Amino acid sequence: MSRYLILLPAPEAEWDRLPPEEHAKGQQSHETFHADLAAGGHTVVAVGPLEPSAQATSMRPDGCGNALVTDGPFTESAEQVVGFYLVDSDDEDDLRRICTEFAARGEHIEFRRMV
């Protein structure tokens, strides 16, 4: 069995501007994704939305043996990771198929197998 991290990058600023029917459409897409994963025998280990990137804290080496701690995301980008799924699966091909269908419904996905 392998474990996969499915990242959900999106432009944070656009989410608040979407009309309620688009929020409902997104929620339905996630519910369908959950059902498809379960039907395919894939196990969702963890799932969740993330706080806005403005509330993130970045930590990195400062080059002098200490850490530089700053508020906000590590990188400036129009898109930030806004959520994730952690999935266990014995069938990567089927998992990729389900993720492709999820993306076709309007979701941007970054699919990674964990090592």
Backbone as ProteinMPNN parsed JSONL, in Angstrom:
{"seq_chain_A": "MSRYLILLPAPEAEWDRLPPEEHAKGQQSHETFHADLAAGGHTVVAVGPLEPSAQATSMRPDGCGNALVTDGPFTESAEQVVGFYLVDSDDEDDLRRICTEFAARGEHIEFRRMV", "coords_chain_A": {"N_chain_A": [[0.851, -1.181, 0.0], [0.487, 2.224, -0.764], [0.995, 5.673, 0.127], [-0.551, 8.764, -0.534], [-0.338, 12.236, -1.179], [-2.58, 14.674, -1.764], [-2.701, 17.719, -2.906], [-4.391, 20.848, -2.746], [-4.223, 23.491, -4.492], [-5.137, 26.934, -4.828], [-6.391, 30.145, -5.901], [-6.532, 32.212, -3.296], [-7.812, 34.71, -2.88], [-9.928, 34.765, -4.653], [-11.878, 33.012, -3.687], [-13.537, 34.16, -1.667], [-15.006, 35.879, -3.193], [-16.703, 34.373, -4.71], [-20.01, 33.406, -5.736], [-22.726, 32.089, -3.677], [-23.795, 29.754, -4.907], [-21.635, 28.706, -6.307], [-19.942, 27.994, -4.227], [-21.5, 25.95, -3.145], [-21.468, 24.17, -5.292], [-18.757, 23.477, -5.296], [-18.597, 22.194, -2.795], [-20.263, 19.99, -3.27], [-18.731, 18.717, -5.216], [-16.517, 17.881, -3.707], [-17.806, 16.101, -1.958], [-18.618, 14.137, -3.785], [-16.096, 13.293, -4.613], [-15.126, 12.138, -2.221], [-16.964, 9.996, -2.01], [-16.345, 8.584, -4.363], [-13.692, 7.848, -3.828], [-14.057, 6.12, -1.625], [-15.662, 4.14, -2.837], [-13.819, 3.097, -4.594], [-12.126, 1.749, -2.948], [-10.128, 3.144, -1.692], [-8.44, 4.697, 1.028], [-9.149, 7.428, 2.974], [-6.986, 9.073, 4.904], [-6.502, 11.479, 6.161], [-7.926, 14.723, 5.899], [-8.454, 18.104, 5.013], [-9.211, 21.63, 5.189], [-7.047, 24.487, 4.971], [-5.897, 27.201, 7.033], [-6.043, 30.649, 5.932], [-3.271, 31.777, 3.937], [-2.135, 34.108, 4.866], [-2.156, 33.825, 7.567], [-0.188, 32.079, 8.065], [3.0, 30.876, 9.307], [6.34, 31.211, 8.545], [9.364, 29.421, 8.625], [12.822, 29.303, 8.407], [16.297, 28.512, 7.717], [18.697, 30.909, 8.84], [21.243, 31.183, 7.956], [23.209, 31.539, 9.802], [23.187, 29.629, 11.704], [20.862, 29.784, 13.103], [17.264, 30.225, 13.154], [15.114, 31.935, 10.936], [12.156, 33.449, 11.538], [9.106, 34.26, 10.204], [6.039, 36.033, 9.622], [3.358, 34.943, 7.546], [3.185, 33.433, 4.208], [5.7, 31.179, 2.809], [6.407, 31.645, 0.169], [5.611, 34.151, -2.243], [2.707, 34.119, -4.035], [0.117, 33.792, -6.472], [-1.503, 31.629, -6.17], [-2.178, 29.511, -3.448], [-1.717, 26.695, -1.266], [-4.692, 25.441, -0.236], [-5.953, 23.358, 0.919], [-5.979, 19.779, 1.608], [-5.71, 16.242, 0.905], [-4.945, 13.173, 2.379], [-4.223, 10.053, 1.347], [-4.469, 6.529, 1.411], [-3.644, 3.861, -0.742], [-3.896, 0.951, -2.811], [-4.007, 0.954, -5.49], [-2.783, 2.857, -7.684], [-3.329, 3.722, -10.296], [-6.155, 3.737, -10.449], [-6.69, 5.574, -8.425], [-5.512, 7.871, -9.524], [-7.239, 8.146, -11.713], [-9.671, 8.788, -10.427], [-8.91, 11.19, -9.219], [-8.424, 12.696, -11.499], [-11.006, 12.918, -12.527], [-12.104, 14.44, -10.473], [-10.628, 16.8, -10.791], [-11.599, 17.519, -13.304], [-14.074, 18.454, -12.643], [-13.561, 20.97, -11.848], [-11.627, 21.363, -9.909], [-8.334, 22.165, -8.87], [-5.542, 20.162, -8.72], [-2.712, 18.834, -7.079], [-0.891, 16.018, -7.296], [0.793, 13.695, -5.385], [2.921, 10.978, -4.696], [3.911, 9.61, -1.642], [7.133, 9.089, -0.222]], "CA_chain_A": [[0.0, 0.0, 0.0], [1.219, 3.492, -0.826], [0.295, 6.846, 0.649], [-0.533, 9.864, -1.499], [-0.737, 13.562, -0.716], [-3.286, 15.392, -2.815], [-2.737, 19.124, -2.507], [-5.412, 21.638, -3.424], [-3.848, 24.9, -4.617], [-6.189, 27.79, -5.385], [-6.228, 31.572, -5.61], [-7.31, 32.487, -2.075], [-8.614, 35.928, -2.973], [-11.129, 34.529, -5.454], [-12.865, 32.213, -2.96], [-14.499, 35.02, -0.981], [-15.826, 36.59, -4.179], [-17.593, 33.445, -5.412], [-21.396, 33.395, -5.255], [-23.056, 30.905, -2.878], [-24.008, 28.551, -5.722], [-20.311, 28.156, -6.63], [-19.498, 27.319, -3.001], [-22.27, 24.703, -3.061], [-20.95, 23.292, -6.346], [-17.476, 22.971, -4.797], [-18.879, 21.242, -1.713], [-20.776, 18.768, -3.899], [-17.592, 18.079, -5.884], [-15.741, 17.195, -2.667], [-18.595, 14.962, -1.49], [-18.513, 13.115, -4.829], [-14.719, 12.789, -4.534], [-15.099, 11.224, -1.063], [-17.718, 8.785, -2.357], [-15.575, 7.855, -5.375], [-12.542, 7.239, -3.153], [-14.548, 4.981, -0.841], [-16.112, 3.098, -3.765], [-12.629, 2.507, -5.2], [-11.333, 1.054, -1.939], [-9.047, 4.014, -1.224], [-8.692, 5.122, 2.396], [-8.788, 8.803, 3.313], [-6.342, 9.073, 6.219], [-6.721, 12.82, 6.704], [-8.384, 15.701, 4.92], [-8.799, 19.341, 5.682], [-8.866, 22.943, 4.658], [-5.998, 25.175, 5.713], [-6.132, 28.619, 7.283], [-5.474, 31.487, 4.875], [-1.81, 31.862, 3.977], [-1.742, 35.282, 5.648], [-2.028, 33.397, 8.957], [0.914, 31.112, 8.141], [4.299, 31.28, 9.834], [7.429, 30.579, 7.795], [10.606, 29.24, 9.378], [13.898, 28.843, 7.524], [17.614, 28.83, 8.271], [19.144, 32.278, 8.566], [22.621, 31.144, 7.477], [24.119, 31.737, 10.934], [22.91, 28.595, 12.695], [19.579, 30.051, 13.749], [16.119, 30.215, 12.245], [14.403, 33.179, 10.675], [10.726, 33.184, 11.652], [8.35, 35.396, 9.674], [4.611, 35.832, 9.403], [2.966, 34.841, 6.147], [3.643, 32.255, 3.469], [7.108, 31.094, 2.421], [6.551, 32.249, -1.15], [4.536, 35.009, -2.73], [2.122, 33.453, -5.186], [-1.322, 34.009, -6.632], [-2.143, 30.425, -5.651], [-1.645, 28.92, -2.227], [-2.369, 25.437, -0.913], [-5.82, 25.77, 0.631], [-6.44, 22.137, 1.537], [-5.247, 18.565, 1.244], [-6.187, 14.896, 1.228], [-3.918, 12.153, 2.557], [-4.965, 8.861, 0.935], [-3.78, 5.248, 1.244], [-4.216, 3.134, -1.871], [-3.175, -0.137, -3.472], [-4.246, 1.072, -6.927], [-2.473, 4.233, -8.077], [-4.013, 4.059, -11.547], [-7.541, 4.088, -10.145], [-6.665, 6.821, -7.658], [-5.278, 8.944, -10.502], [-8.474, 8.312, -12.486], [-10.625, 9.502, -9.579], [-8.41, 12.563, -9.072], [-8.63, 13.365, -12.787], [-12.429, 13.267, -12.571], [-12.257, 15.539, -9.507], [-10.088, 17.991, -11.454], [-12.491, 17.873, -14.41], [-15.214, 19.182, -12.07], [-13.155, 22.337, -11.532], [-10.63, 21.418, -8.84], [-6.914, 22.096, -9.234], [-4.963, 19.14, -7.849], [-1.316, 18.407, -7.198], [-0.915, 14.623, -6.863], [2.146, 13.23, -5.054], [3.09, 9.75, -3.905], [4.872, 9.837, -0.565], [8.237, 8.12, -0.211]], "C_chain_A": [[0.89, 1.236, 0.0], [0.338, 4.606, -0.287], [0.506, 7.999, -0.33], [-0.999, 11.149, -0.827], [-1.344, 14.288, -1.907], [-3.471, 16.818, -2.316], [-3.763, 19.871, -3.351], [-4.98, 23.103, -3.464], [-4.989, 25.695, -5.256], [-5.854, 29.246, -5.094], [-7.131, 31.962, -4.437], [-8.261, 33.664, -2.236], [-9.917, 35.704, -3.736], [-12.235, 33.832, -4.671], [-13.942, 33.083, -2.324], [-15.43, 35.744, -1.943], [-16.808, 35.673, -4.917], [-19.012, 33.527, -4.858], [-21.699, 32.088, -4.516], [-23.241, 29.634, -3.709], [-22.685, 27.917, -6.151], [-19.709, 27.446, -5.42], [-20.203, 25.968, -2.871], [-21.781, 23.697, -4.1], [-19.618, 22.675, -5.911], [-17.669, 21.938, -3.702], [-19.376, 19.92, -2.279], [-19.657, 18.003, -4.592], [-16.742, 17.303, -4.883], [-16.499, 15.978, -2.132], [-18.545, 13.813, -2.501], [-17.129, 12.479, -4.807], [-14.591, 11.787, -3.387], [-15.792, 9.909, -1.398], [-16.955, 7.939, -3.373], [-14.363, 7.164, -4.755], [-12.976, 5.996, -2.382], [-14.963, 3.829, -1.753], [-14.936, 2.381, -4.422], [-11.74, 1.771, -4.216], [-10.137, 1.845, -1.439], [-9.42, 4.545, 0.162], [-8.221, 6.551, 2.606], [-8.276, 8.785, 4.746], [-6.587, 10.404, 6.92], [-7.15, 13.728, 5.56], [-8.655, 16.991, 5.667], [-8.46, 20.583, 4.904], [-7.764, 23.544, 5.524], [-6.409, 26.621, 5.956], [-5.567, 29.425, 6.121], [-3.964, 31.652, 5.049], [-1.323, 33.076, 4.762], [-1.565, 34.93, 7.123], [-0.91, 32.377, 9.143], [2.128, 31.725, 8.827], [5.355, 30.509, 9.063], [8.678, 30.538, 8.659], [11.645, 28.68, 8.429], [15.231, 29.205, 8.139], [18.018, 30.25, 7.901], [20.582, 32.339, 8.075], [23.652, 31.306, 8.58], [23.863, 30.713, 12.043], [21.626, 28.802, 13.468], [18.466, 29.955, 12.712], [15.537, 31.613, 12.132], [12.918, 32.833, 10.666], [9.987, 34.432, 11.202], [6.878, 35.028, 9.55], [4.344, 35.753, 7.911], [3.571, 33.638, 5.464], [5.116, 32.349, 3.101], [7.348, 31.778, 1.091], [5.369, 33.157, -1.438], [3.997, 34.367, -3.997], [0.643, 33.788, -5.257], [-2.098, 32.821, -6.08], [-1.411, 29.938, -4.41], [-2.343, 27.58, -2.017], [-3.456, 25.762, 0.111], [-6.409, 24.544, 1.327], [-5.654, 20.939, 1.043], [-6.084, 17.331, 1.55], [-4.959, 14.022, 1.388], [-4.636, 10.819, 2.37], [-4.039, 7.656, 0.858], [-4.462, 4.485, 0.119], [-3.29, 2.027, -2.345], [-3.25, -0.005, -4.986], [-4.039, 2.516, -7.381], [-3.202, 4.637, -9.354], [-5.458, 4.479, -11.296], [-7.613, 5.388, -9.358], [-6.429, 8.011, -8.584], [-6.534, 9.209, -11.344], [-9.495, 9.13, -11.692], [-10.2, 10.962, -9.403], [-8.599, 13.358, -10.36], [-10.091, 13.778, -12.945], [-12.735, 14.433, -11.634], [-11.782, 16.844, -10.139], [-11.009, 18.455, -12.584], [-13.732, 18.621, -13.922], [-14.816, 20.581, -11.61], [-12.122, 22.468, -10.439], [-9.221, 21.366, -9.418], [-6.256, 21.17, -8.219], [-3.483, 18.987, -8.137], [-1.231, 17.042, -6.519], [0.517, 14.179, -6.598], [2.1, 11.944, -4.252], [4.146, 10.046, -2.858], [5.921, 8.738, -0.595], [8.64, 7.797, 1.205]], "O_chain_A": [[1.915, 1.28, 0.68], [-0.888, 4.498, -0.25], [1.593, 8.181, -0.877], [-1.927, 11.148, -0.018], [-0.688, 14.487, -2.93], [-4.283, 17.088, -1.431], [-3.969, 19.558, -4.524], [-5.331, 23.875, -2.572], [-5.71, 25.186, -6.114], [-5.121, 29.545, -4.152], [-8.352, 32.03, -4.582], [-9.4, 33.61, -1.771], [-10.907, 36.391, -3.482], [-13.414, 34.037, -4.96], [-15.13, 32.778, -2.431], [-16.517, 36.173, -1.557], [-17.655, 36.156, -5.67], [-19.201, 33.696, -3.653], [-21.003, 31.091, -4.71], [-22.879, 28.548, -3.258], [-22.624, 26.702, -6.34], [-19.044, 26.42, -5.565], [-19.577, 24.965, -2.527], [-21.691, 22.503, -3.814], [-19.38, 21.487, -6.133], [-16.981, 20.917, -3.681], [-18.962, 18.852, -1.827], [-19.635, 16.772, -4.56], [-16.297, 16.193, -5.174], [-15.894, 14.936, -1.88], [-18.442, 12.649, -2.114], [-17.0, 11.265, -4.964], [-14.014, 10.713, -3.56], [-15.269, 8.834, -1.105], [-16.922, 6.714, -3.259], [-14.04, 6.031, -5.112], [-12.34, 4.946, -2.474], [-14.65, 2.672, -1.474], [-15.034, 1.204, -4.767], [-10.707, 1.224, -4.603], [-9.23, 1.28, -0.829], [-10.592, 4.81, 0.43], [-7.039, 6.855, 2.439], [-9.028, 8.518, 5.684], [-6.846, 10.446, 8.123], [-6.779, 13.518, 4.405], [-9.045, 16.965, 6.834], [-7.552, 20.596, 4.073], [-7.58, 23.147, 6.674], [-7.175, 27.197, 5.183], [-4.699, 28.937, 5.398], [-3.452, 31.664, 6.169], [-0.203, 33.066, 5.273], [-0.895, 35.659, 7.853], [-0.706, 31.869, 10.246], [2.257, 32.946, 8.911], [5.273, 29.287, 8.944], [9.004, 31.508, 9.343], [11.392, 27.701, 7.726], [15.308, 30.098, 8.983], [17.726, 30.733, 6.807], [21.096, 33.424, 7.804], [24.852, 31.218, 8.318], [24.276, 30.912, 13.185], [21.341, 28.053, 14.402], [18.706, 29.644, 11.545], [15.478, 32.366, 13.104], [12.478, 32.009, 9.865], [10.198, 35.521, 11.736], [6.525, 33.859, 9.394], [5.011, 36.409, 7.112], [4.369, 32.909, 6.053], [5.705, 33.43, 3.08], [8.38, 32.422, 0.901], [4.266, 32.946, -0.932], [4.754, 34.103, -4.931], [-0.001, 34.037, -4.238], [-3.213, 32.978, -5.582], [-0.182, 29.955, -4.345], [-3.438, 27.36, -2.534], [-3.173, 26.29, 1.187], [-7.255, 24.67, 2.213], [-4.783, 21.057, 0.181], [-7.028, 17.371, 2.338], [-4.021, 14.129, 0.598], [-5.544, 10.485, 3.131], [-2.944, 7.748, 0.303], [-5.689, 4.457, 0.025], [-2.067, 2.148, -2.288], [-2.615, -0.782, -5.699], [-4.987, 3.298, -7.456], [-3.644, 5.779, -9.477], [-5.93, 5.463, -11.864], [-8.496, 6.212, -9.595], [-7.079, 9.047, -8.439], [-6.851, 10.359, -11.648], [-10.108, 10.053, -12.227], [-11.037, 11.864, -9.435], [-8.898, 14.551, -10.32], [-10.379, 14.867, -13.441], [-13.532, 15.31, -11.967], [-12.453, 17.87, -10.035], [-11.177, 19.657, -12.793], [-14.37, 19.338, -14.694], [-15.637, 21.303, -11.045], [-11.765, 23.587, -10.069], [-8.953, 20.606, -10.349], [-6.39, 21.363, -7.01], [-3.054, 19.007, -9.29], [-1.47, 16.921, -5.318], [1.368, 14.273, -7.482], [1.36, 11.819, -3.276], [5.166, 10.668, -3.158], [5.629, 7.596, -0.95], [9.553, 7.0, 1.42]]}, "name": "protein", "num_of_chains": 1, "seq": "MSRYLILLPAPEAEWDRLPPEEHAKGQQSHETFHADLAAGGHTVVAVGPLEPSAQATSMRPDGCGNALVTDGPFTESAEQVVGFYLVDSDDEDDLRRICTEFAARGEHIEFRRMV"}
